[in-house]
Amino acid sequence: MRIIRGKYGRRRFDVPHNITARPTTDFARENIFNVLENMIDFEDDAPTALDLFAGTGAVSFEFLSRGCSRVTSVEKAATQAAFIKKVASELKAGDAHTLVRGDVFKFIESSKLPYDIVFADPPYDLPGFAEIPEKVLSSALLHPGSVFIIEHSKKHDFSALPHFFDHRAYGSVNFSIFRIPDASDAETGAGED
């Protein structure tokens, strides 16, 4: 696993062979972060981020590396959670990183803390996959100005959902991006459905 840019840029970590997660490819991760950097000022705003179905934690650590002030990783599998904990310790992430080992659906329902960025990379064959965007969009995880990204296969089309902003495809990896309008959007007319 490689962290692409930022303060931990070019750091590499050997992923255990028994991890079953399908990590976002470096190519796709680099491109979606380029999109995010055009939407969010990581350096000045120090946004908060949530990584659902965190897997190896590659996206979580990319968020930390690029300047997020607080990153929460949610991962159910013991092997993946242990790896995330190990990498966070090696990076000396401290209070900037929180690992929640548990069920993502329960976390979505119970969490009352909003984030500036929510990223979800569920297993493509997960039962109920198609319902995840609606669950996140109707949860307390987002506030005006929040950005939500879900990684998915080409068989899904989420463009009819509220607050849909953009779709990007990098090889076989697809991202649907949602942006919750804030007061500045209302003034400029941006972000309207």
N, C-alpha and C positions, 0 to 999 in steps of 0.2 A: 504494500500500500504506500502510495506516495502523496505527500501534501504538495500541492502545485505552486501556490504563491503565498506571499505574506510573511509574517515573522517566523513561521515554521517551514517556509518554502523549501522544497527539495529534500526534506527529511523523509526517510523511508523506514517502514516497519514491516517485518516479516509476519504475514498472516498465517496463523496455524492451519494446518492441512485439514483439520476436522471442522472448520467453519463451513456451514452450509449456505451462508448468505451469498447473494449475487450482487457484488458491489457495482455501483455506478462506474462505468469505464472512465479512465482519466480524460479521454477525449470529450465525452459527454459532460463530465463534471466541470472541466475547464470552460466549455462553451456556455453552460447554464450559469456559471458564476460570472462570466463576461456579461451576460444579459442582466443578472442581478446588480452588477456594479454600475450599470447604466440606469437602474431604477432606484438604487439606494446608495447613499454616501457612507460607506463602511468606516472610513477614517474619522470623519467629523461627527457622525451620528452614533457610532458605537452601538449598533442595533442589538436586540436580543433575538435569539433563534432557537427553534425547536426542531429536532431531527427525529421524526417518527419512523419506526422500523429501521433503526440506526445501523444494524448489521455490523460492519467492521468499524463504523464511526468515521469513515473517510470524509463524509459531508460535514459532520460535526466539527472535525478538526480543521477542515477548510474554513468553516465559519470563524472559529477561534483565531486561526492564523491571519485572517483578513481583517480582524478588528472588532468582532462582536464582543460586547461586554459580558454577555451571559449566554451560555449554550446549554440546552437540556437535550440529552440523548435518551430515547425510550427504546428499549430492546428487551424482548422476552427470553431469548435463548441464552442459557448459561455460558456457553463457550464464547459467543459474541460479546456478551456483557463483560466477561472477564478480560477479553482483549481490549475493549474500550477503556476499561478501568486501568489496565496496564499502560496503555499509550498515554492517557491523560496524566498519569503519574510521571511518566518519563518526560512529558512536555512541561511538567510543573504547572498544570493548568489551574490548580487550586480551586478557589471559589468561583472562578469563571465558568467551570464545567460541572454539571450535575448529571449523574447517571441514574435513570429510573429503570429498574429491572421489573418489567411487568407487561401486562396486556395493553396494547395501544388503544383498543376500543374503549376499555375502562378509563384509561387516561384521558381520552378525548371527552368522555362524558363527565368526568369528575373534576378536571382541572379548571380553576377559576382565574388562572394567571394568563393574561394575553401576551403575545409575542409579536415582534415586528416582522419576523419571517418564520413561516412554518414550511418545512420540507418533509414530504412523505415518499418513501420508496418501498411500498409493500411488495411481498412476493407476487409475481404476476398471476400465479394460480391460487391466490388466497381467496377462500369463499367470502363473498360480500365485497370484493374489491371495488366494484362499480359504485358502491354506496359511500365509500370513504370521503370523496370530495364534499358531498352534501353534509355528512356528519361534521367535518371540520368547519365548513362554512357556516353551519348553524350553531357552532359551539362558542364557548367563551375564550377560545384560543386566539381569536383575531379581534383587532380593534380598527378604527378608521386609519387608513394608511398601511395596514398590514399587507404583506404579500404571501400568498400560499402557492406552493409548487408541488405537483404530484408527478412522479415518474411512472410511466405506464407503457404498455405495448400498443401497437398501432390499431388494435381491435377496439380500443376505447375512444370515444369522442365526447369530451366534456364541455364543448363550446356552447351548449344551450343553457348551462348552469349560470346562476347569478354571479356577477362580478368576474366572469371570464375575461381575461386580458389578452392572452397570446398562447400560441402553440408552437413548440419548437421540436424538430426531429433531428437527431444526430445518429445516423446509421439506423439501427433497429430500436434505439432508445428515444422515447417520446416524453415531452414534458408539457403539461398544461399549467398555465400560470394564471392565477387569480389575484386581483388587487381590490382591496376594500377602499371605496372612495373616502376621502377625508375633506375637511373644510376647504382646502386649497383647490381640490378638484371641482368642487361646487362653484367656486369663483371663476375658474377658467373653463368649465364645461368638460374637463378631461375626466376619464374614467367612467363615463356614462355607459350603461348597458345598451 
